[in-house]
Amino acid sequence: MNCADYLVDYLIKKGVTDVFGFSGGYIVPFIDALYKRKDEITVHVCYNEQGCAFAANGFARVSGKLGVYFTTSGPGAVNALGGLADAWFDGIPIMGICGNVPTNEQKGYSGIRQNGFQEMDIVSLTRSITKLSVTPSDAEKFPEIVSRAYNLAMIGRKGGVIIDFPFNIQKADCNSR
């Protein structure tokens, strides 16, 4: 099972019935995984990324479930920050799934502005308004990251979490135990 399929399967098992998103190139494997399970989870396509995050926020407020949104990398992920910040301030459980460039294209600590197309360090940008903001770099550890993100969003004072999902990790096989 690849990591994108694993994430969708995990969300469904946790009772997530609806996700809100705006597509882009670096989130396609996750969108494909959602499509495979279209009879179990509904994808609401929004007009922009900001709308996705606020829709997930509103859904979580009304349903009591985890609100989930997805965007593509870089500016797409940044556009959703308003809804993510709102979840932080009001204690609303949401999970942002943000596509990102493959790990081998990420700039890391090289000192350059960007290496991959529209690469953005969304983890640093969201650290102060999330309970967890993480970029998985190892597909084998991905199930642990997903579980941790879900639990942090849902227990104690609720709030938003971000999984910055590199393209190659979405497609990589993970240890789904």
C-alpha positions in Angstrom: 0.0 0.0 0.0 1.4 3.4 -0.8 1.4 6.3 1.7 -1.5 8.2 -0.1 -3.7 5.1 0.0 -2.7 4.4 3.6 -3.7 8.0 4.6 -7.1 7.7 3.0 -7.7 4.3 4.5 -6.7 5.6 8.0 -9.0 8.6 7.7 -12.0 6.4 6.7 -11.3 4.1 9.6 -11.3 7.1 11.9 -14.8 8.1 10.6 -13.8 10.9 8.2 -16.6 11.1 5.6 -15.8 14.4 3.9 -12.6 16.2 2.7 -12.3 19.6 1.1 -9.7 20.3 -1.5 -8.2 22.2 -4.4 -6.1 20.2 -6.8 -2.6 20.8 -8.1 0.2 18.7 -9.4 1.9 17.7 -6.2 -1.2 16.4 -4.5 -2.4 14.1 -7.3 -1.4 10.7 -5.7 -3.5 11.7 -2.7 -6.4 12.7 -5.0 -6.1 9.4 -6.8 -6.3 7.5 -3.5 -9.4 9.4 -2.6 -11.0 8.6 -5.9 -10.4 4.9 -5.3 -12.5 5.1 -2.2 -15.2 7.6 -3.6 -18.0 5.4 -2.2 -16.7 5.8 1.3 -15.4 9.4 1.4 -16.8 12.5 -0.3 -14.4 15.0 -1.9 -15.8 18.6 -2.0 -13.9 20.6 -4.6 -13.5 24.2 -3.5 -12.8 27.3 -5.6 -9.5 28.1 -3.8 -7.3 26.8 -1.0 -8.5 29.3 1.6 -12.0 28.0 1.0 -10.8 24.4 1.6 -9.4 25.2 5.0 -12.4 27.2 6.1 -14.8 24.5 4.8 -12.9 21.8 6.8 -13.0 24.1 9.8 -16.8 24.6 9.5 -17.3 20.9 8.9 -15.4 20.1 12.1 -17.3 22.6 14.1 -20.7 21.2 13.0 -19.9 17.5 12.9 -17.5 17.1 15.8 -15.3 15.1 13.4 -11.9 15.9 12.1 -12.0 18.4 9.3 -9.6 17.5 6.5 -8.5 19.7 3.6 -5.9 19.2 0.9 -3.9 21.6 -1.3 -0.9 21.5 -3.5 2.5 22.8 -2.7 3.9 26.2 -2.1 1.5 29.1 -2.6 -1.4 26.6 -2.5 -0.5 25.6 1.0 0.1 29.2 2.0 -3.3 30.2 0.8 -5.0 28.0 3.4 -3.2 29.6 6.4 -6.2 31.7 7.4 -8.4 28.6 8.0 -5.6 26.9 9.8 -5.0 29.8 12.1 -8.7 30.0 12.8 -8.7 26.3 13.9 -5.7 27.1 16.2 -7.4 30.1 17.9 -10.8 28.3 18.3 -9.5 24.8 19.1 -11.0 23.1 16.0 -9.6 19.8 14.9 -8.5 20.0 11.3 -5.8 18.3 9.2 -4.2 19.9 6.3 -2.7 17.6 3.7 -0.3 19.7 1.5 1.4 18.2 -1.5 5.1 19.1 -1.8 7.9 18.6 -4.2 9.8 15.2 -4.0 12.3 15.0 -1.2 15.2 14.9 -3.6 14.2 18.3 -4.9 13.8 20.0 -1.5 16.3 22.7 -0.7 17.0 21.5 2.8 19.6 23.7 4.5 21.4 24.7 1.3 20.8 28.4 1.6 19.0 28.8 -1.7 15.5 30.2 -1.9 14.0 27.1 -3.5 15.0 24.1 -5.5 11.8 22.4 -6.5 9.0 24.1 -8.4 6.9 26.3 -6.0 8.7 24.7 -3.0 7.7 26.3 0.3 8.8 25.5 3.8 5.2 25.2 5.1 6.4 23.5 8.3 8.2 26.6 9.4 5.4 28.9 8.4 2.8 26.9 10.3 4.7 25.8 13.4 3.2 28.6 15.6 -0.4 27.9 14.6 -0.6 24.1 14.6 -0.3 21.3 17.1 2.0 19.5 14.6 3.5 20.5 11.3 5.6 17.8 9.7 7.2 16.7 6.4 7.5 12.9 6.3 10.8 11.9 4.8 10.6 8.1 5.4 7.7 6.1 4.0 8.2 3.4 6.6 7.5 5.9 9.4 4.5 7.4 7.7 1.9 5.4 9.6 3.3 6.7 13.0 3.2 10.3 11.7 -0.4 10.0 10.6 -1.5 8.5 13.9 0.3 11.1 15.9 -1.2 13.9 13.8 -4.7 12.6 14.2 -4.3 12.1 17.9 -2.9 15.6 18.4 -5.7 17.2 16.4 -8.4 15.3 18.3 -7.3 15.1 22.0 -6.9 17.8 24.6 -7.4 21.3 23.3 -8.1 20.5 19.7 -6.4 22.3 16.8 -4.9 22.0 13.4 -2.2 19.8 12.1 -0.3 19.8 8.8 1.1 16.9 6.9 3.4 18.4 4.3 3.3 15.4 1.9 6.2 15.1 -0.6 5.2 13.7 -4.0 7.6 10.7 -3.8 6.4 9.8 -0.3 2.8 9.8 -1.4 3.7 7.2 -4.0 6.1 5.1 -1.8 5.1 1.9 -0.2 4.7 2.2 3.6 4.6 -0.3 6.4 0.9 -0.4 7.0 1.1 -2.9 9.9 
